[in-house]
Amino acid sequence: MIKKNWLAFVSAFILPILLTFWWWGGFNHATIQEVQSEPLHYAYSEYYGDYGNLTDVQQKVFAALRAQQIEPGNSITILYADPRTTKKHDQHARIGYLIAPTAQVKEPIKTDDLPSRQVLRAEVQASMLLAPGMAYQALHDYLKPMGKDIRMPSVEVYTAGTSISQMGVLTVDIPN
């Protein structure tokens, strides 16, 4: 019975999972390069706690910017603590969006600038569910043969895809 139905099983269960994983960018690879980053102006909210809850804060920043009639650009997350070595309650991040340099932001949202700097950059086109793991793994694999490890802070900028069928691009910059 099992031998006769294996094609139906693959078609009904395995194939849809593989297609979804492919669509989300799961088979894509991150590229690594040393670059001079561009200067960034962003609006943000400070966050302390488990990095697993960053999405909630990002949505609040988005809503606050829209309420102030400021158009949020690409999302930005600056992670100050390495989640591999830092307890969840000690993790610190800034979560927000790139904004126009002339935008006037009101409390409780803050603004700051990141100057241009020399960084090691990982870039991957994938769903936000998969992209961070792929980018950080690629950085780790690149640095390991040199006896180095990922250093914080890291700056993550996610550029959303232009259509429902296109995944966005995550860029992760770490100090070089």
Sequence and secondary structure as in RCSB ss.txt:
>XXXX:A:sequence
MIKKNWLAFVSAFILPILLTFWWWGGFNHATIQEVQSEPLHYAYSEYYGDYGNLTDVQQKVFAALRAQQIEPGNS
ITILYADPRTTKKHDQHARIGYLIAPTAQVKEPIKTDDLPSRQVLRAEVQASMLLAPGMAYQALHDYLKPMGKDI
RMPSVEVYTAGTSISQMGVLTVDIPN
>XXXX:A:secstr
 HHHHHHHHIIIIIHHHHHHHHHTTTT   EEEEEE   EEEEEEEEES GGGHHHHHHHHHHHHHHTT    SE
EEEE S TTTS GGG EEEEEEE  TT    TT EEEEE   EEEEEEEES TTTHHHHHHHHHHHHHGGGT   
 S EEEEEE  SSTTS  EEEEEEE 
